[in-house]
């Protein structure tokens, strides 16, 4: 089965970005993919910053990235860039840490003025980590995402369609062998 890992890097506890990612994971799971969610803010801060040596939790997170067939990399956009939390995590990956992987960048922000952060800030880093393919990203306005009391996302219909279109493009861009394995595996 194709394994997808979503990495979300919002520093906020009640993150709309994380809720959007969970919505994407739910969609992928319904279509037969094994999809997991790595919330970077839950990793040990001293290990992320290099103050302490990586322990089992951080090592496991890095291994999850290594074994994933595809990644969703999600971040809120602050001051026209992805979060420092995401940068800190990505800096821990080896230089070719995304080699062979298809990546879908997701971003949330307060206005469309920051939509280019995906292409001008995030995409170059993902490419430098040698991602096999970085598909067109999906930028969502924070106002289009509401958190329900259970933590799930309620997304405005037009925003949800944009997300689903991005997920479909991501699935199509996965290596044929992994996508075919997922389509053939029993659910």
C-alpha positions as CSV (number, residue, x, y, z in Angstrom):
1,X,0.0,0.0,0.0
2,X,1.2,3.5,-0.8
3,X,2.2,5.4,2.3
4,X,1.6,9.1,2.4
5,X,2.9,11.2,5.3
6,X,1.6,14.7,5.9
7,X,4.0,17.0,7.8
8,X,2.3,20.0,9.3
9,X,4.3,22.8,10.9
10,X,2.0,25.3,12.5
11,X,3.2,26.5,15.9
12,X,-0.4,27.0,17.0
13,X,-2.1,24.4,19.1
14,X,-5.5,25.0,17.4
15,X,-4.2,25.1,13.9
16,X,-6.4,25.5,10.9
17,X,-3.4,24.2,8.9
18,X,-3.4,20.9,10.9
19,X,-7.2,20.7,10.5
20,X,-6.8,21.1,6.7
21,X,-4.2,18.4,6.6
22,X,-6.4,16.0,8.6
23,X,-9.1,16.7,6.0
24,X,-6.7,15.8,3.2
25,X,-5.6,12.6,5.1
26,X,-9.2,11.6,5.5
27,X,-9.7,12.0,1.8
28,X,-6.6,10.0,0.9
29,X,-7.6,7.2,3.3
30,X,-11.0,7.0,1.7
31,X,-9.3,6.4,-1.7
32,X,-7.2,3.6,-0.3
33,X,-4.0,5.2,0.8
34,X,-2.2,4.6,4.1
35,X,-1.8,8.2,5.3
36,X,-0.3,9.5,8.5
37,X,0.1,12.9,10.1
38,X,3.3,14.2,11.6
39,X,2.7,17.4,13.7
40,X,6.1,19.0,14.0
41,X,5.2,21.1,17.0
42,X,4.7,17.9,19.0
43,X,8.4,16.9,18.5
44,X,10.8,17.6,21.3
45,X,12.0,21.2,20.9
46,X,15.5,20.7,22.2
47,X,16.1,17.9,19.8
48,X,14.7,19.9,16.8
49,X,17.0,22.8,17.7
50,X,20.1,20.5,18.2
51,X,20.4,21.3,21.9
52,X,20.0,17.5,22.6
53,X,20.8,14.6,20.4
54,X,17.8,13.2,18.6
55,X,15.9,10.7,20.7
56,X,13.5,8.0,19.6
57,X,10.5,10.3,18.9
58,X,12.5,12.5,16.5
59,X,14.4,9.6,14.9
60,X,11.0,7.9,14.3
61,X,9.6,11.1,12.7
62,X,12.7,11.3,10.3
63,X,12.3,7.5,9.5
64,X,8.6,8.1,8.7
65,X,9.7,10.7,6.1
66,X,12.3,8.4,4.7
67,X,9.9,5.5,4.1
68,X,6.9,7.6,2.8
69,X,6.1,7.3,-0.9
70,X,4.7,10.8,-1.0
71,X,4.6,13.8,1.4
72,X,2.2,16.6,2.0
73,X,4.1,19.5,3.5
74,X,1.8,22.0,5.2
75,X,2.4,25.3,6.8
76,X,0.8,28.6,7.6
77,X,2.3,31.5,5.8
78,X,3.6,34.3,8.0
79,X,5.2,37.4,6.4
80,X,5.3,35.7,3.0
81,X,7.2,32.6,4.1
82,X,6.6,29.2,5.6
83,X,7.2,28.8,9.4
84,X,10.5,28.5,11.0
85,X,9.3,25.3,12.6
86,X,9.0,23.7,9.2
87,X,12.4,25.0,8.2
88,X,13.9,23.6,11.4
89,X,12.5,20.2,10.7
90,X,13.5,20.2,7.0
91,X,17.0,21.1,8.0
92,X,17.3,17.8,9.8
93,X,16.7,15.8,6.7
94,X,19.6,14.6,4.7
95,X,20.5,16.6,1.5
96,X,18.6,14.1,-0.6
97,X,15.9,13.4,2.1
98,X,13.0,13.7,-0.4
99,X,14.6,11.8,-3.2
100,X,12.1,9.7,-5.1
101,X,9.1,11.3,-3.4
102,X,6.2,13.2,-4.7
103,X,5.4,16.3,-2.6
104,X,2.2,18.3,-2.3
105,X,2.7,21.7,-0.6
106,X,-0.3,23.1,1.3
107,X,-0.3,26.5,2.8
108,X,-2.8,28.6,4.7
109,X,-2.8,32.4,5.1
110,X,-4.9,35.4,5.8
111,X,-4.9,36.8,2.3
112,X,-4.2,35.9,-1.3
113,X,-1.3,38.4,-1.2
114,X,0.8,35.6,0.2
115,X,-0.1,32.9,-2.2
116,X,3.3,33.0,-4.0
117,X,5.0,31.8,-0.8
118,X,4.5,28.2,-2.0
119,X,6.4,28.8,-5.3
120,X,9.0,31.3,-4.1
121,X,9.8,30.1,-0.6
122,X,8.7,26.5,-0.1
123,X,9.1,24.9,-3.5
124,X,12.9,25.7,-3.8
125,X,13.6,24.0,-0.4
126,X,11.6,20.9,-1.4
127,X,13.4,20.8,-4.7
128,X,16.8,21.2,-3.0
129,X,16.0,18.2,-0.9
130,X,15.7,16.4,-4.3
131,X,12.0,15.7,-4.3
132,X,11.1,13.6,-7.4
133,X,8.2,15.9,-8.1
134,X,6.6,18.9,-6.3
135,X,3.1,19.2,-7.6
136,X,1.2,22.5,-7.8
137,X,0.5,23.6,-4.3
138,X,-2.8,24.5,-2.7
139,X,-3.1,27.7,-0.8
140,X,-6.2,28.2,1.4
141,X,-7.5,31.2,3.2
142,X,-7.8,30.8,6.9
143,X,-11.3,32.2,6.7
144,X,-12.3,29.3,4.5
145,X,-11.4,26.8,7.3
146,X,-13.3,26.4,10.5
147,X,-12.5,24.0,13.3
148,X,-15.3,21.9,14.6
149,X,-15.5,21.1,18.4
150,X,-14.1,17.6,17.6
151,X,-11.0,19.2,15.9
152,X,-12.0,18.3,12.4
153,X,-12.2,20.9,9.6
154,X,-15.2,22.4,8.1
155,X,-14.1,23.9,4.8
156,X,-16.1,26.1,2.5
157,X,-17.2,24.1,-0.6
158,X,-15.1,26.0,-3.2
159,X,-12.0,25.7,-1.0
160,X,-12.7,22.1,-0.5
161,X,-12.9,21.6,-4.2
162,X,-9.5,23.3,-4.7
163,X,-8.0,21.0,-2.0
164,X,-9.5,17.9,-3.6
165,X,-8.2,18.9,-7.1
166,X,-4.7,19.3,-5.5
167,X,-5.0,15.9,-3.9
168,X,-6.1,14.3,-7.2
169,X,-3.1,15.9,-9.0
170,X,-0.8,14.6,-6.2
171,X,-2.2,11.1,-6.5
172,X,-1.7,11.2,-10.3
173,X,1.9,12.3,-9.8
174,X,2.9,9.5,-7.5
175,X,5.2,7.0,-9.1
176,X,3.1,4.6,-11.2
177,X,4.2,1.6,-9.3
178,X,3.2,2.9,-5.9
179,X,-0.1,4.3,-7.2
180,X,-0.9,1.0,-8.9
181,X,0.0,-1.0,-5.7
182,X,-2.4,1.2,-3.8
183,X,-5.2,0.8,-6.3
184,X,-4.8,-3.0,-6.4
185,X,-4.6,-3.5,-2.6
186,X,-7.7,-4.6,-0.8
187,X,-9.4,-2.0,1.4
